[in-house]
Amino acid sequence: MDAGLKRELEAKVHAGERLTREDGIALYSSDDLTWLGRLAHHRRTELNGDRVMFNVNRHLNLTNVCSASCAYCSFQRKPGEKDAYTMRIDEAVRKAKEMEDEQLTELHIVNGLHPTLPWRYYPKVLRELKAALPNVRLKAFTATEVQWFEKISGLPADAILDELMDAGLESLTGGGAEIFDWEVRQHIVDHACHWEDWSRIHRLAHSKGMKTPSTMLYGHIEEPRHRVDHVLRLRELQDETGGFVVFIPLRYQHDFVDSADGKIRNRIQARTTMASPAESLKTFAVSRLLFDNVPHVKCFWVMHGLSVAQLSLNFGVDDLDGSVVEYKITHDADSYGTPSTMHRDDLLHLIWDAGFRPVERNTRYEVVREYDAAPSLAERRAEPQQVWA
C-alpha cells in the first residue's frame, strides 16, 4: 500500500471518521498485518479497553435434517440418512441441564430446515427449556429458520417472533448471513432467505427490543470486496436500528472426514483454500475498523483455534464466545482437534494468558462478573504456563 494512503487511513481512524467502501478494499489489499492490527487494536481499545467478554453457554442443534443443500455445509442430512436425527423435547432439556451446575447462562440453538417437523414444535421446545432452566437465556434460530417457519406455518414473521418471545426467546442467532452479495450467494446457498429477508427479520426483531448478533462466513469463493459489501450492508442496517450487539466473522471449513458415512458434503472445497490465520486476523481487523457502530467483535474460537483466538484480541476482537460444549456444525466438517468444550476456568486462563481482563456477560452483553486484570509478564514467567495449541 502507498505510504500516503496508509497515513490517510491512519488519520481517519484516529479522528474517528467513518471509513468508506474504498477504504475497506484498500485495507484488505495491505500485507502489513502488524499495521492493520495496530489500527484495529486502537479502535478496539477505545471501545472496550482491555476487557474480553465471554459467557457460559451450550450449543444445541435440535435437528440436522434439512430441506436445503447449501454448497458449503457439512452439517445437513436428508430424511432417512444414517446419521440424520431430530431431538425429542425431553432429550433437548436433558442435554441442556447437563451444564446446570456450571451456572449456564445461555442456550444457543440452530437447526436444519426440517421438511416435516411442525411449527408448533419450536415454541414448545423453548417453553420446556425455559421451564427447566428459568435463569438461562435462549438465543435461538437464524433468520433463515424464521423465514422457514413463515412457510410451514402460514404466519408472518411478526406473529412468529411474538410467539417465540412469549415462549422465552431472548435473541435470534446471526446465522444464515454467509455472504450477502448475490454474485457469490447464488453459488453457496440453497434456501430462499437472502439479504432482503435476512435484514427484514432482524429489523423486526430489533423493533421488538431484541439485541441480535450479525455474522459473515468468509474464506471460500468470495473476494475482499464482497466482505466489505457485507459489512457495509450490516453497518447501514445498524445505523437504522441499533440492534446488533456483536459482529462475528465465521471461518469457512473444509469437509475433511465425515466419520459417520465417509461422504464429503462440501461441494465447493475442491476450488477453495481455507483462510490462513493471517487472513483471519486481517478479516477481524478490517471488520472492526469498518463496522464502527457495533460495540463488539467476536472470534468464535471453535472455528479459528485457540492460538488464533488469542492473537485476534490484538486485531480488534473483544469477545471469545463461550464454553460451547458441542458444536456439531463445525465438528461435522473439520478435523483440527479444536476442543468441544471450554469451561469457565479454561476461558479465564485463555484470556489472562493473552494479557487481557476477562468479563463474563449474558446474551445482551450485560456484565455478569468482572475478573481481575491479567497478571504481569514477570508474574507469568515466574511459573510454568499452559500452552494453548
Disulfide bonds with the S-S distance in Angstrom:
none
